[in-house]
Amino acid sequence: MRVNKEHDQLNAVNLWDVKSSNNLRHSDMTLAKNKNKHMKYLFMAFLMALLFSAANAQQINSYKYIIVPNKFSSFDENEYQLNGILAGMLENKHYVILPQDKSQWPQELRSNDCLVLTADIKKGKSLFKNKLQLIFKDCSVKEILTIEGSSSIKEYNEGYHDALNQAIEKIDDCKAEEATAVTPAQTKDTVKEFVAAPVTQSSTSGEKINKEAPTNTFTNGEISLTKSDLTDGSFLLIRAENSQVYAQFFPSSKAGIYHVKMINPKNGDYYTIGYFAGNTLSIEIQNVANKWNVTVFKQ
């Protein structure tokens, strides 16, 4: 009887071990299933984020016309010249900049303002960097695309310029066709607040230069430039040694401050800020190390 009792106890222990083992195996399988399920959800979320990002990029590329307002949400009117710089950079990517006044728009756009996006810039929150958000909204004020740009440059003026440039670099060139051909008169009214039509060394012959206006020579000790006024209010700086265009100055809404397109055949054209007061010209120029320095030319 005693042997049978011990035998029964041993069988009970073995049965418990088997059940425990089965429970552990079942628990492991459940954990593995939950882990696989969790990984699947993460992958699907990541995939949807990529698709959403791609859809946003396609939406901004499908628009041709963009309003660059005189005042952004987080900045005063034309503060740090961000309005003019943004307009120039977008034009360089083949977008057409429109004024806020719809009466100056082509008829087709006045009839359908949903062909037009509105740009905005907001300050980002950062203790040690100049950070901003570049936002594009459609006719229903829905955000189509938001891009962040940041710069480690501490000075506000140069830092925000650098941050905006980083944000703009993330935008592809416009691929949409113009809805309506804009007449020269409309173009002049449209962009005079920010920048005029882009100028390259090969295309300056198409500009009507005011030959009656006096030309002046400015130098920084290394480069000599001749100032030639254009009939649209802008002026060219032309290298004296080879007659090539060095830069074009476009008037801003503030006297003495200009939006400048630097003509750089080697590394590509870019936009910056310039100042003109009496016999002195100053330009914020980007060097080979991507640093910004003010170069002064005197008459």
Secondary structure, DSSP 8 states (H G I E B T S, - for coil): -HHHHHHHHHHHHHHHHHHHHHHHHHHHHHHHHHHHHHHHHHHHHHHHHHHHHHHHHHHHHT--EEE--SS-TTS-TTGGGHHHHHHHHHHHTT-EEE-S-GGGS-HHHHH-GGGEEEEEEEE---SSSEEEEEEEE-TT--EEEEEEEEE---SHHHHHHHHHHHHHTTS-------SS---HHHHHHHHTTT--S---TTTGGGS-B-TTS--EEEE-SS-EEEEEEBTTS-EEEEETTT--EEEEEEE-SSTTEEEEEE--TTT--EEEEEEEETTEEEEEEE-TTS-EEEEEEE-
